[in-house]
Amino acid sequence: MISIRRYTLLAPRRPRHPGQLISTRPAGTVLAHVVGGRAERFVLTNAVLYDGIFAAEPLDRYL
């Protein structure tokens, strides 16, 4: 069975307007998302935020 999850993009370049995305991909998947006209990579996680939405962590900023 396919589950659909909503993710909040943590620490995007526009912190006052965190992006959200919907995906059927499993945790651990890396996705590119355009933020402020620039593509950024995020990894989908199993971490649930206070509002029940899953977290997508920025990948490129931890290198």
C-alpha positions, 0 to 999 in steps of 0.5 A: 500500500502506498502512503502519502506523506506531507513534509516540511522543508527544514531551514530553507533559504527563506526561513519565514516561509518554510516550504512543504511538499507531498511525496510517496517516497520512503524516508531516506530518499533525497529530493531536489526542491527549488527554494528562492530560485535555487535547487536544494537537496533535502532528505526525507525523514521519519521524524514527525514535527509538532504539527504531525507533518514529517521533516525533510532536512537540508542535505547540502548544508551539512557537508 
